[in-house]
């Protein structure tokens, strides 16, 4: 953490994962930007209305719901990760 900004370093080890795909396509650098949102479904709808589709979404066993949109094909060169804000965020 640097102030309010968290930096996460990722190394894909094996299997087909989105981080490995990004590394293959774009090389080293920023893979995704994450934002916590109050209403995940509403934000997904806003992205969809702008032509940005969700690459995948889900909920981990112990964490909040999330969704990734992939702007790399639209020259955005980054994935956007939305994370459902919880009461403790």
Backbone as CSV, one residue per row, in Angstrom:
resi,resn,N_x,N_y,N_z,CA_x,CA_y,CA_z,C_x,C_y,C_z
1,UNK,0.842,-1.182,0.000,0.000,0.000,0.000,0.887,1.245,0.000
2,UNK,0.497,2.166,-0.831,1.091,3.499,-0.804,-0.082,4.451,-0.650
3,UNK,-0.278,4.921,0.555,-1.462,5.726,0.834,-2.711,4.885,0.652
4,UNK,-3.624,5.353,-0.162,-4.870,4.635,-0.433,-4.758,3.684,-1.626
5,UNK,-3.592,3.642,-2.260,-3.415,2.843,-3.469,-2.689,1.546,-3.130
6,UNK,-3.282,0.424,-3.558,-2.660,-0.885,-3.359,-2.016,-1.341,-4.654
7,UNK,-0.806,-1.834,-4.568,-0.118,-2.398,-5.723,-0.033,-3.896,-5.505
8,UNK,-0.343,-4.654,-6.532,-0.340,-6.107,-6.445,0.545,-6.638,-7.569
9,UNK,1.528,-7.421,-7.228,2.419,-8.003,-8.224,2.000,-9.447,-8.432
10,UNK,1.800,-9.824,-9.701,1.264,-11.138,-10.027,2.220,-11.861,-10.957
11,UNK,2.430,-13.136,-10.699,3.214,-13.985,-11.582,2.394,-15.236,-11.871
12,UNK,1.909,-15.391,-13.107,1.167,-16.611,-13.434,2.109,-17.811,-13.404
13,UNK,1.729,-18.847,-12.682,2.616,-20.002,-12.536,2.280,-21.122,-13.514
14,UNK,1.004,-21.507,-13.614,0.644,-22.569,-14.548,-0.843,-22.472,-14.869
15,UNK,-1.202,-23.088,-15.964,-2.585,-23.065,-16.394,-2.922,-21.783,-17.141
16,UNK,-4.079,-21.780,-17.756,-4.519,-20.613,-18.523,-5.251,-19.662,-17.583
17,UNK,-4.627,-18.528,-17.322,-5.229,-17.510,-16.458,-5.157,-16.166,-17.166
18,UNK,-6.040,-15.273,-16.818,-6.131,-13.993,-17.501,-4.851,-13.168,-17.345
19,UNK,-4.155,-13.323,-16.226,-2.901,-12.585,-16.044,-1.842,-13.063,-17.028
20,UNK,-1.784,-14.360,-17.260,-0.844,-14.907,-18.232,-1.169,-14.451,-19.645
21,UNK,-2.467,-14.394,-19.967,-2.888,-13.914,-21.284,-2.462,-12.459,-21.471
22,UNK,-2.625,-11.650,-20.440,-2.242,-10.243,-20.516,-0.735,-10.110,-20.702
23,UNK,0.027,-10.892,-19.975,1.482,-10.861,-20.101,1.904,-11.246,-21.518
24,UNK,1.260,-12.267,-22.088,1.583,-12.689,-23.451,1.225,-11.610,-24.468
25,UNK,0.072,-10.961,-24.304,-0.400,-9.959,-25.271,0.320,-8.621,-25.128
26,UNK,0.488,-8.163,-23.896,0.944,-6.799,-23.667,2.356,-6.702,-23.105
27,UNK,2.880,-7.794,-22.597,4.175,-7.738,-21.939,4.016,-7.267,-20.494
28,UNK,5.110,-7.007,-19.842,5.075,-6.575,-18.446,4.466,-5.189,-18.327
29,UNK,3.831,-4.923,-17.214,3.239,-3.620,-16.964,1.918,-3.760,-16.234
30,UNK,1.100,-2.741,-16.337,-0.191,-2.734,-15.656,-1.108,-3.724,-16.350
31,UNK,-1.658,-4.639,-15.593,-2.575,-5.640,-16.131,-4.018,-5.201,-15.925
32,UNK,-4.314,-4.755,-14.711,-5.682,-4.321,-14.437,-5.703,-3.213,-13.403
33,UNK,-6.801,-2.493,-13.411,-7.039,-1.468,-12.399,-8.305,-1.893,-11.659
34,UNK,-8.255,-1.871,-10.354,-9.384,-2.333,-9.550,-10.050,-1.161,-8.836
35,UNK,-11.366,-1.230,-8.804,-12.168,-0.205,-8.135,-13.218,-0.890,-7.279
36,UNK,-13.387,-0.425,-6.059,-14.515,-0.912,-5.262,-15.726,-0.062,-5.605
37,UNK,-16.866,-0.718,-5.726,-18.093,-0.033,-6.119,-19.216,-0.397,-5.157
38,UNK,-20.139,0.537,-4.985,-21.260,0.314,-4.072,-22.269,-0.670,-4.643
39,UNK,-22.445,-0.677,-5.965,-23.432,-1.543,-6.593,-22.817,-2.177,-7.833
40,UNK,-22.322,-3.375,-7.690,-21.611,-4.059,-8.766,-22.495,-4.242,-9.997
41,UNK,-23.718,-4.696,-9.816,-24.614,-4.934,-10.947,-24.886,-3.649,-11.731
42,UNK,-25.062,-2.549,-11.038,-25.307,-1.261,-11.693,-24.088,-0.837,-12.518
43,UNK,-22.891,-1.032,-11.994,-21.678,-0.659,-12.712,-21.457,-1.556,-13.932
44,UNK,-21.785,-2.829,-13.810,-21.694,-3.744,-14.948,-22.635,-3.273,-16.056
45,UNK,-23.823,-2.863,-15.681,-24.804,-2.370,-16.655,-24.284,-1.108,-17.356
46,UNK,-23.668,-0.195,-16.607,-23.117,1.026,-17.197,-22.031,0.690,-18.223
47,UNK,-21.162,-0.244,-17.892,-20.113,-0.643,-18.831,-20.723,-1.262,-20.085
48,UNK,-21.700,-2.108,-19.895,-22.366,-2.758,-21.020,-22.994,-1.736,-21.961
49,UNK,-23.597,-0.701,-21.403,-24.212,0.351,-22.219,-23.169,1.104,-23.045
50,UNK,-21.915,1.060,-22.610,-20.822,1.710,-23.335,-20.101,0.734,-24.259
51,UNK,-20.637,-0.482,-24.384,-20.037,-1.480,-25.262,-18.899,-2.260,-24.653
52,UNK,-18.701,-2.154,-23.363,-17.627,-2.880,-22.674,-18.258,-4.075,-21.966
53,UNK,-17.924,-5.255,-22.442,-18.507,-6.469,-21.887,-17.657,-7.031,-20.750
54,UNK,-18.284,-7.836,-19.930,-17.606,-8.483,-18.806,-16.938,-9.762,-19.301
55,UNK,-15.642,-9.885,-19.056,-14.890,-11.075,-19.452,-15.217,-12.242,-18.525
56,UNK,-15.253,-11.981,-17.232,-15.705,-12.972,-16.265,-16.021,-12.295,-14.950
57,UNK,-16.860,-12.970,-14.181,-17.302,-12.430,-12.890,-17.511,-13.601,-11.937
58,UNK,-17.549,-13.294,-10.671,-17.778,-14.344,-9.692,-17.700,-13.822,-8.284
59,UNK,-17.587,-14.762,-7.373,-17.448,-14.430,-5.950,-16.580,-15.507,-5.326
60,UNK,-15.535,-15.075,-4.647,-14.683,-16.052,-3.973,-15.381,-16.528,-2.707
61,UNK,-14.925,-17.626,-2.172,-15.551,-18.193,-0.971,-15.535,-17.221,0.206
62,UNK,-14.442,-16.477,0.336,-14.310,-15.618,1.511,-14.293,-14.133,1.193
63,UNK,-14.521,-13.784,-0.076,-14.415,-12.380,-0.451,-15.653,-11.858,-1.151
64,UNK,-15.598,-10.615,-1.571,-16.747,-9.988,-2.217,-16.885,-10.422,-3.682
65,UNK,-18.033,-10.124,-4.269,-18.264,-10.372,-5.693,-17.369,-9.443,-6.508
66,UNK,-17.032,-9.876,-7.737,-16.147,-9.090,-8.589,-16.515,-9.319,-10.046
67,UNK,-16.031,-8.434,-10.900,-16.218,-8.589,-12.341,-15.029,-7.953,-13.044
68,UNK,-14.556,-8.612,-14.099,-13.477,-8.090,-14.925,-14.031,-7.727,-16.292
69,UNK,-13.696,-6.548,-16.763,-13.980,-6.202,-18.148,-12.638,-6.022,-18.844
70,UNK,-12.601,-6.427,-20.094,-11.355,-6.445,-20.840,-11.406,-5.390,-21.931
71,UNK,-10.691,-4.292,-21.746,-10.686,-3.208,-22.731,-9.508,-3.315,-23.689
72,UNK,-8.727,-4.394,-23.579,-7.520,-4.510,-24.403,-7.842,-4.571,-25.891
73,UNK,-8.967,-5.137,-26.267,-9.336,-5.221,-27.676,-9.820,-3.878,-28.214
74,UNK,-10.278,-2.984,-27.344,-10.743,-1.656,-27.752,-9.644,-0.610,-27.541
75,UNK,-8.393,-1.041,-27.540,-7.240,-0.165,-27.341,-7.181,0.458,-25.953
76,UNK,-7.865,-0.144,-25.000,-7.777,0.344,-23.633,-6.512,-0.151,-22.946
77,UNK,-5.991,-1.283,-23.438,-4.740,-1.866,-22.956,-4.726,-2.199,-21.475
78,UNK,-5.889,-2.334,-20.870,-5.934,-2.690,-19.460,-7.280,-3.357,-19.167
79,UNK,-7.274,-4.229,-18.194,-8.534,-4.799,-17.731,-9.017,-3.959,-16.549
80,UNK,-10.304,-3.892,-16.406,-10.889,-3.162,-15.280,-11.533,-4.192,-14.359
81,UNK,-11.148,-4.143,-13.098,-11.715,-5.057,-12.108,-12.611,-4.253,-11.189
82,UNK,-13.865,-4.648,-11.097,-14.812,-4.019,-10.177,-15.034,-4.979,-9.028
83,UNK,-14.999,-4.456,-7.822,-15.167,-5.268,-6.625,-16.312,-4.675,-5.806
84,UNK,-17.269,-5.538,-5.452,-18.420,-5.087,-4.656,-17.924,-4.619,-3.292
85,UNK,-18.219,-3.377,-2.974,-17.835,-2.818,-1.677,-18.650,-3.509,-0.587
86,UNK,-17.994,-3.850,0.494,-18.678,-4.423,1.647,-18.802,-3.338,2.709
87,UNK,-19.515,-3.637,3.739,-19.701,-2.662,4.810,-18.391,-2.291,5.479
88,UNK,-17.385,-3.167,5.402,-16.102,-2.874,6.049,-15.124,-2.191,5.115
89,UNK,-15.433,-2.067,3.792,-14.508,-1.412,2.844,-14.554,0.084,3.008
